[in-house]
Amino acid sequence: MAMYSFRPRGVCSQEMHVEIDSQGIIQELQVVGGCNGNLKGISALVKGMSAKEAVQRLRGIRCGFRDTSCPDQLAKGLEQVLAQEQQ
């Protein structure tokens, strides 16, 4: 298992920590800042989901007038993680 951390941009959350196992399954997600209840819900939903599926489901979600959201920022961070693992 590996733990990855990244800083989302353009949203209320300040930092995301995601643990992914060797099969690419999300084991844990912790988000610092942001809408506490919503982010706890997202964390519970992605736990046990493949990182690739999470990217597909969350990419492009917007928050109000913003062009991004915490779920979208999570997807972008996961994309970076997946790209790193393929190298």
Stockholm file with secondary structure:
# STOCKHOLM 1.0

chainA/1-87         MAMYSFRPRGVCSQEMHVEIDSQGIIQELQVVGGCNGNLKGISALVKGMSAKEAVQRLRGIRCGFRDTSCPDQLAKGLEQVLAQEQQ
#=GR chainA/1-87 SS CEEEEECCSSSSEEEEEEEECTTSBEEEEEEEESCHHHHHHHHHHHTTSBHHHHHHHHTTCCCTTSSCCHHHHHHHHHHHHHHHHHC
#=GC SS_cons        CEEEEECCSSSSEEEEEEEECTTSBEEEEEEEESCHHHHHHHHHHHTTSBHHHHHHHHTTCCCTTSSCCHHHHHHHHHHHHHHHHHC
//
